[in-house]
Amino acid sequence: MTKIEAVVREQRIGAVVERLGLLGVQSLSVYAVKSAGHGEQRRLAIRGRSVSLAFVRKVMLEWCGPDDQVRAIVRAIRHCADQGEPGDCTIFLQHTDPVESRETDSPSAGHLAARAPRLPAHTGASLP
């Protein structure tokens, strides 16, 4: 399994999600993030003063799935989000091992709970 984290500009999120939907991606996490970097500062005029904004609003996409789909998903994200400017699209890949399901109705949930370490009972003694 591979986890993909992609940080893209807010304006491109619609195109990226639409393209991933065409690839059959059914599960995707989306977070609002702020980033700062060289050359991304903007200057605004607020009440007659020039103000520098160090942070740029972006969106982080998170997907985890089988290794055989990773290349197509990364290509789709890069194609839709990268406009040729610095900071358009940053993609991180992390290889992970699958973990058992922790759903309450799955038979493995009881198995996981049985293996969980038990904490000692509180004795009522105070700390020094």
Buried (B, 14 or more C-beta within 10 A) or exposed (E): EBBBBBBBBEEBBEBBBEBBEEEEBEEBEEEEEEBEEEEBEEEEEEEEEEEEBEEBEBBBBBBBBEEEBBEEBBEBBBEBBBEEEEBBBBBEEEEEEEEEEEEEEEEEBEEEEEEEEEEEEEEEEEEE
